Amino acid sequence: MPACRLCYQNLPQAGTLRLKTTYLVAGLIVQIKEIESHRIMGESRDNSWYVYILRCSDNTLYTGVTNDITRRVSEHNRGIGAKYTRGRTPVELVFLESSSNRSTALRRECVIKKMKLAEKQKIIDQAVVMRP
């Protein structure tokens, strides 16, 4: 069940919710209908996060994380992705690794970014890339 980013209460569904709130006012119980808009935690539907490596047109590598790989590669190729890839289009997806959550994906991205080029090339060669 999703939770609200603001108050962390469990919500039955996304979007605008009608809530009945009970107040104790001067010894009387008063129910007031409120309409609150909640932003749902984990906006991704399948909760999968990906670490990816792109090969740029100048043969350099770019590493990043996303929860929608198709959209992100498209953004890089349209020049609205990362600043690094804007002048290096077109880019090609050469490595993709799934993570259970964003935190794990970010830690793995950090490890990959610290690798030497030869080490990165080795994991790219060993990986089978699923095309979006």
Secondary structure, 3 states (H helix, E strand, C coil): CCEECCCCCECCCCEEEEEEEEEEECCEEEEEEEEEEECECCCCCCCCEEEEEEECCCCCEEEEEECCHHHHHHHHHHCCCCHHHHCCCCCEEEEEEEECCHHHHHHHHHHHHHCCHHHHHHHHHHCCCCCC
